[in-house]
Amino acid sequence: MKTTNNKSNTVFSKAGLIGMMCGSMLFCSCEDFLEPKPLSFYEPASTFTTEAGLEATLTASDRQFRNIWINGESGALAMEYRLSELAANGKTDESNPFCDINGTLVPTNMRDQTGWFWNDVYYSGIKFPNTILTYIDNVQGLDESVKNAYIGRAYFYRSFHYLNLVFQFKDIPLLTKVIETPKLNYKSTKREAILEMITENMEFAVQWVPEQKNMAMTGQVNKGACRQLLIKCYLATGQWEKAKEQADIIINDCGYELMKDPFGTFIEGGEPETWPVTRNVIWDLHRPENKLINTNKEVIFGVVNRGTGESFSEFLTMRAFGPFWVDGKIKGPDGKVGATNIARNSSKYNKKYDYARAIGRGIANIRPTYFATHTLWQVNGTDDKGDLRYNASVGNWFPMDSLRYNDPSSAYYGQTYAEVRPDCSQDTIRSWFDFPLYKLYLKDVVAEAKMSENNFKGATKGSIADWYIYRLAETYLLRAEAKFYMGDAKGAADDVNEVRKRAKCEHLYTTVTIGDIMNERARELYLEELRQVELSRVSYCLALSGKPDEWGNIYDVNTYDKQAGTDSNGGSYWYQRIIHYSGLYNTGVPVNANGRVFNYVVGKHNLYWPVPNEAITKNSGGKLRQNFGYDGYEPDIEMWQTWKEAMADEDKIE
């Protein structure tokens, strides 16, 4: 493990807390906003003897947690989709694009954000809650319920990160406290042991963390969030009935409801004369202005991100996740530019064709697959025309052929791409795909203030970009998953249908496969769930359950993640979904785009990412286990079999 006190340090000593910055935003349930002033540095001896020190550390936990979703162009979130059946790398101008996962993701080259998850999560995501758990007994005078609520919230953050880590890296070192001196003799801890620990921790958290209705602040971890995470822990440990019971409580007893009618503030979009939005519940549900308000009965837990202070992080959703349709990428039959981004002070500007503000100027950091934008939306073999999440007529979904030629010099001025098909062959990966505008649109306050601006990216300083972490819709889908493993496919279908009925779907299920449940997650939770993590978790759960996938495959829990190759046979459920649905990975057909050739390849072993070689070599007094399929894999390296053994070893320094 690393021993220097820098940001990539995975050994957490008291000294590592010096210089820790924090500053996140919470707001009162009465919807008055507060912005805590950051503490620029800590003196551990004094900071962690006061409740203010605990609060500041929780604030730091919140900020690091938020970075998984909200961080500029959101590389971590984008990567979770690149490594799934829903998307692939779209950056065709990169010198070394992350397309060949099988060949280039190795322990000495942690591609994309795989290294970020290891370094940042261990350095900050695990360290901050461990700091609270290590020092809380030094804080005198805390009421038992207050103290246990702090512990419960610390457990939430730590357990959330560990749940992700074990389904990204599998068997990993277990860190549960702040140690006084660097430790160089860690051993990996078996995934099942870590899952057992975080399940116990979340049972404690559910007991002590208060319900949101009993809290003064929105944006803090609440009981509903703890219960939702506990459901996932129960699923990951094969306790289907307990998972269902916890979901029953959230759905039936906690006052949450699926939002079925328009509510909150109606935000009409970037330019309604270009792309009008007919008010509907799905559009309102996903406006950041409405995500965390009192009248939203569906939100369980979300992160607050708004304002102009240092607590605000830009979230450039339209730039990161939208198509690169400008800069001459798409041309009409006459060779002239098709739609382009024209500033409002230009003589060429026409309010009816202001696509820069209506849909943003994307650069397609990820390229949604054809499955994600088309066949996913078919149920019972046909498109569901009623589904508001896939509905262009109300403005929620944006088909590329809805763009209009907006250069007055074009012979096709004012006509849609559907009427006059353009030439998009220059870069079909990056420049041409449909997308859910209701998920991507965030008002760009900085750009709106400049009439000369033609680059609208998403939430900039002064914007609102609150984001969902857990909603009741996911609770229904988690209960459906539990019922499926229990053999109740009809009951599972009922839960999936609740989500579909809210979206005004015309086609409902009478029974479901695990594929139907995962498809509904993809439709409902795009850019909310961590897709690769969830596919990895479900791959493990499916193997534990012995239930078949949608193609009839049954997975052996002892071997599903120990297979190599890029052929269509075998592998995990994660791998099979990519093979069946992606249309980009492992087709054997190179993709030509932007004057270059791209080969999208993923291996069966890429279900888990490599443990960074640097972490292994610097852990000079012990051995960490490398994952199957990567250089350095040794199946006989000793691991801790229980979390209690791993905890007892933490203070043993060699």
N, C-alpha and C positions, 0 to 999 in steps of 0.2 A: 504494500500500500504506500501511497505517497506520504512524505514526511515533512515537506516544507509547508509553511503557513501561507499559501497563496490560494487563489480561488479554486484551483483544481485539486486542492488538498482533500483527501478523503479520510484523513485522520483528524478527529475533532478534539482539540484541546481547548482549555480555558483561554489560552492566548489567542486562539482563532476568533474569539468574539470581539477583540479590539478592532475598532474601525467598522463594525457592522452597521450598515445604514438601513433604516427602515422608514416607511412612510406610506401607508395604504389608506384607502378611504372606506369608511363605514358611514352608514347614515341611520338616523332615528326612524323607528317604525312610523312616526308621524310624518315622515318624508322630509324632515329638515336634515340638511346635509352637514356632516362634520368632517374636518380634515385634520387628523392628528399631526402635530408638528413632529418631525423626525428627531430622534436622538442621534447625534453625529458619531458618538462613540460611547462605549461602556467601560466602566471599571467594574469587573466582575464581583469584587469583594463587596461593593456597595449596591450595585444594580440589582443583584439577585437576592437581596434581602428585603425588597419592597414589591408591592403589588404592581407598581408602575413598571418595574422591570419585566414582570411576567406579561403585562399587557403589550409592552413594546416588542417582546419576542414573538408573541402571537401575531402582531401586526407584520413583523418580518416574515413569519410563516405564510401569512395571507398573500403577501406580495410575491414571494417566490412561487407559491401555488398558482397564482394568477398567470405567471409567465408561461405556463404550459400552453395556455390558450391565447393570451393577449400579450404580444411582444412584437411590435412593428409588423413585419410581414408574417409573423407567427410560424417560424420555421419548424418548431417542435410539433405543432398541430398538423402542419402540412405533411410532415414526414409520416405521421401516423396514418395518413390516407395514401401516401405514395406506396407504402408497404401493405397494401390491401387490394381487394378486388375492385375498389371504387375509384382508384386514381393511379396515376404514375407520374414520374417527373415530367414537367412541361417546359423546363428551361432549356430550350434548344440552342441557345447562344452560349451556354457554358462551355468552357474548354474541356471539362471532364465531367459531364452530367452523370448523375446517379441513376443509371438505367440498368446496368449489369450488376444487380445485387449479388448474384451468385459468385461472380468473379472478383468483385472489388471491395466487398464488405469483409474485412479481415481484422484480426486483433491489432495489427500495427497500423491500420488505417480505418478509424472509426468514422465511416462516411456519414454525411448529412448531419442529423442531430442525434445519432445514436450515442456519440461520446458526451453530448450535452446532458442526456438523461442520466448517464452514469455519474459524471462529474458534478453537475449542478444539483441533482437530486440528493446525492450523498453529502455534498458540501453544505447545502442550505436546506433542502427539503427535509432531510433526516436530522440535520444538526439542530435546527431551531426548536422543534418539539422535544428533542432529547435534552436541550438546555433547560427547558421548563421542568421536565421530569427529573433532571439531576438536581436542580437547585430549589425546587418548590418547598422542600421541608425547611429551608433557611428563612422563609418568609413567615414571620410570626403574626398571629392574630387573625388568620383567615378562618372564617366559618367553614365547617366541614363541607357544606354544599357548594360554597364558592371554590374551595380548594379542589374538590373533585370535578367541578365543571372545567377548571383549568386543565386538570389532568385529562379529562375526557376530550377536550378540544385538541390537546397535544397528541393524544392517541389517534384522533381522526386524521390529522395531517400525516403523522408517521405511517399509519396503516394504509392510507390512500397511496402514499408513495411506494410502500413495500408491496402492495398488491400489484401496482404497475411493474415494479422492478422484477418481481418473480415471474411475470408473464412476458417480460422483455428479455431478461438475462437468466432466468430460471434459478439455479442454486447460487446464492450470493453471500457475502459476509453480512452478519447481523450486528448492527450497531444500536445499542439501546441507551447509551449514556455518554456524557462528555468525559473524556479521559484526561488525566493530568499531563501525561507525557506521550510522545508518539509511540504507536504500536506497530511492529513490523512482523508479527507472527499470526496474522489472522488465518482462519480456515473458513471455507465456504460452509454455509448452513443449508441443509436440505430444504427445498421449497416447501414441502408439506409442513415442516416444523415452523417456518415463518408464518405460513397461513394459519396454523393453529394458534400462534401467539397473537396475531392481529385480530383473529376472531374473538378471543378472550378479551382483548383490549376494547374492541368495539361493543361487546356486551356491557362492559363497564361504562363506556361512554354513553350508551343509550339510557342507562340508568340515571346518569347524573347531569348530562348536558340538557339545559331547558328547551322547551318548545319555543319556536319563533314568537308565538303570541305572548309569551311571558318574558320576552327580551326587549330591551330598550333600543337595540341596534340591529339594523339589517346589514348583512354582509359578514357577520360572525357565524361560525359554525353553530348549527342548532341541532336539536334532537332528531328532526326529520332527516337531516343530512347524515347523521350518525347511523340512523336506522337503515337508510338506503345503502350505505356502505356495508353495513352488517349483512344485508341481504346478499350482496356480492360475495362476502366472505363465506357465508353459509353455502352458497352455490359452489364456490371454489373448494370447499371441503366436503362436498357431496351430501350436505345436510338439506335435502330438498324440502322436506316438510317444515323445517325451521325457517327456511327462506320464504316459503309461502306464508307462514304465520306472520312474519314481520311485514311482508307486503300487504297482507290483509289489514294489519293495524294502520298502515299509512293510508290505504285506500278508503277504509271504512270508519276509522275512529279519530282521525287527526284534523279534520276540517278542510282537507285538500279536495279540490274538484278540478276536473278537466274543464278548461275554459271553452265554452261552446258558442259564445256570441261575441261580437265585437265589444271591446272595452278599452278603457284608458284613453290616451291621446291618439288621435288619428294623424299620422304623419303621411303626407300625400306623395312622398317619394322625391326624387331629385328634380324632375321637371315633368309635371303632370300633363303638359301639352304634348310632350314627346311620348311618354309612356304612362298613361293614366292607370291608377290603381283604384279599383272598386273596393270599398271598405269591406273587410271580411275578418273572421276571427284569426286565421292563420297569419295574416299580415300584422294585425295588432299584437298578437302573441309574441312576435319576434322583433318588435320594435324595442330597442334598448330603453327607450323612455318608459316602457310598460313592464319590463321584465321583473322588476323588484318592488312594484308598488303594492299597496295593501289590497287593492281590488283584484290583483292577480292571485287567484286561489290555487293555481297549478304549480307555481314555483315552489320548490322545496329548499333549494340553496343556489345562490348565484354570487358572482363576484362583482363588486362595484368598481366602475372605471369611468370617471367623468371629471370635467373641470380643466384647469390650467396649471395646477400645482405639480410638484414633483411626484405626487402619488398617481398621476395620470400616465398611462402608457398608450402610445398610438396603437391603433388596431386597424391596419390597412387591408381590410377584407376585400374590397373591390379590386384593389391592385393585386393582391396575392392570389386570389382564387378566381378572378374573372378572366375572360379570354383577351388575348393581345390583338384586338381588332383594328388598331390604329396604325399610323406610320406606314401606310401603303401596303400593309400585309395582305389586304383583300382589295382586289381591283375589279372593275366592271369589264364587260366584253370589249369596251373601247380602249382598255388599257389605263384608264384614269382611276384614281383612287375612289373606292366606294364610299362607305361611311367613314368619317374622320372626326376628330375632336376639335371643334371650332369654338374659340373663346367668345364670350358674350360681347366684347367690344370690336369684333371683326365685322367687316362689311358683308361677309358671307354668312353671318349668323342668322339662323331662323329658329325661333323658339320651339317649333314643331319637330325639329330634328336635332335637339341638344342631347345627344347620347352620352357625352362626357359626363354630364351631371345626372342623367337618368340611370346609367348603369355603371359608370366609372371607367377609368382607363386601366384595364387589367394587364398583367404580364404573365399570367398563367404559371405560377410557381408549381402548381399541380395541374394535371390534365385529367379531368374526370373521364372514366371509361364510357364506352357506348352503353354498357350495362347500366352504369349509374345514371345516365341521362335518357335512356330509352327503355330497355327491356325490364329493368327493375320495376317500372311502373305498370307492368302488365300483371294482371291477376286473372286467373282462369283463362289465360291465353289472350286477353284483350286489354288495351289501354283503358284505365279507369278514368273516364272523362269527367267524373264528378270530383275527383281528388283535388282539393284546393292547393295541395302542396305541389301539384304538377299542372297548374292551371294558368295558362297565359291570358285567357280572356278577362280575368280579374286583376292581372298584373303581377301575380306572384312568381310565375315562371317566365324566363326570358328565352325564347327560341332565337337562334342566330339569324334565321331567315326573316325575322321581324325587323331587322335593321333596314334603314332606308338610305339610299344614296343622298348625301346631304351637301355635296359640292355643287353649287349653282352652275358650274361649267359643264357638268356631266349631262349627257343626253338622257340619262335615266333619273334625273333629279326628282326626288319625292317618291320614287317607286321602291318597293321592298325587295329584299334579296329573294324572297319567294317568287316575286313576279319576274325579276330579271336575275337569273342565277349568276353570281360573281365568280371570279377565279380565285379560289382560296388555296390553290395547290402549292403555293410557296411554303406554307407551314401549317398543315392541317392539324398538327399536334397542338400548337400553341394558340392558333388564331380562330379556331372554329369549334365551338361546342356550346350547347345549351346549358343553362344554369339556373339555380333557385335564387332569383333576385331577392326574395323575401328574407333569405338568410344572409346575403352579402351586403345589402344596402345599409350603409351607415353614413350619416350626413358629415361631409367634410367641411367643417366650420372655417378653417383657414382658407381653403380654395374658394368657398362661397363668398368670402369677403373681397376677393380680387376679380374684377371684371375681365382682366386679361388672362386669367388662369384657365387652362384647358386640361389640367391633369388632376382629376378627382379620384382620391385613393381610398377613402374610408374615414375612420375616426381620427382626426388630428386634434391638436390642443384646443380645448373649448368644446369638443364634441362629447356625446354620451355614448359609451360603449359597454354598458353593463352586459354581463353574459351569464347564460345558464350553466350550471354544473349538474344539478339534478332537477328533474321535473316529474310530476305525477305520471305523465305519459310513459316515461321509462319504467316506473314502478309497475305499471300494467304489463309491460313487456318482460320485465324480470319475473313477475309472477307467472306469466305464460311459460317462460323458460323452465321454471321450477315444476309447473304442472306437466310439461312435456316429459321431463326426466322421470316424473312419477307415473307416467303412463296415461295421463289424462289429456290426450290431444284435443278432445272436444272442449274441455274447460280452458285449455290454452288458447284455442281459437276464439273463445268468447272474450278473452282479455285483449287479444290482438284486434278484434273487431271493435272494441270500445275506442281504441285509438283511431281506427279507420272511420268509424261513424262520426267522430268529431271533425274529421277532415272532409266530411260530406262524400265519402267514397260510395260508389254504387255497387261495387263488388265486395262481398264479405266471404269469410271462410266458414266452412262447416267442420273442418279439421285442419290441423297444421303440422308441418314438418319443422325441424329445427331451422331449415332453410327459409321457411316462411317467416319465422320469428326474426331471424337475422336480416331478412329483406325489409321487414317493417322497421327494425332499428335503423337501417340505412336510410329509409325514407323520412323517418321522424326525427332522427338525432344527428343529422349531418352537421359537422363542425361543432357538435357538442360532445359526443362520445369520443374517446380515443379509440379509433377503429381497430388498429392493429392489436392493441391490448385486449380489446373485447373479443376479437376473433381468436386470439391466443387463449384467453380464459375459457371461452366456449369450447375450443378444441379440447382442452383438458377436461372440462365438465362432461362433454359428450363421451370422451373415452371412459371416464369414471362411471357414467350411467349405463354404458353398454347399449345405448339406443342408436339406431341407424341415422345417418344423414339423409338428405333428400335424394341421394342416388343409391341408397341401400348399403353404403359402407359402414362397417362397424370397426371401431378403433381400439387397439390394445393399449391400455394406459402405460404399459411398460416399454412399448416399442414405437408408438406413433410419432415420437419426436427424435428418433434415432435412425432416420433413413436419409439417404443421400441421392443426388441426381436431379435432373430437370425434366424427366419424362412425365407422362400423365398418370402413371400408376403410383399408388401408395402416398406416403406422406401424411400430414395432419389434415384436419378439416380446414384450417387456414389455407393450406396449400391447395387443396382441392377446389376451394371457392375461387382462388386466383386462376387456377387452370381452366375452370369451367366458365368463369364470368368475365375475366379481365379483358380479353381480346387484344391485349398488348404484350403481356408477359408470356414467354415460352411458346410463341406461335411458330417459331422457326422462320418467320418472314421479317427481314429488317424493315424498319420504318424510315422513309425518306422525308426529311423536313428541314427547312431552312438551308437547303443545299448540302445537307449532311445525312449520314446514315446512322440510325440508332438501333441497337439491339437490346430489347427489354428482356432480361432473364432473371429468374429467381430460383433458388434452390430449395429443396425440401428442408435442409438444415437451417435455412434463414428464418424459420419460425422463431428461433431465439437468436439474439445478437451475440457477437463475441464479447467475452470479458476483455476489456482493454489490456493489451500486452504490458503497458506501462504499470498498471495496477498489480499485475502478477509479478513482474520483475522487481518492483520496489518493495514488495512484501517479502523481504529477503529471509525472514525467520520462519516462514511458513509457506504453504502452497494453497493457492486458490484453484478451484476447478474451472477448466475451460469447457465450453459447450461442444457438443458433438458436431463434427463436420468442419471444425476450425483447427488450424495448426496449434499444437499444444494440448489437444484433448487427451486426457488420461483418465479412463473410467475408474481406476483403482485409487485415485487420490482420496484420502480420508476426509470425510465431512462430519460436521456436527449433525447428529440425528434428531436432536431435540433443541428447542430454543432455550431451555433452561441451562443446558450444557454450554451453549454459545455465550449466554449471559455471564455464566460463572467464569468463563475464560477471558472476558474483556479486560479484567484488571491484571492479567498475567502478562507482563511485559518481558520480552527476551531481547 
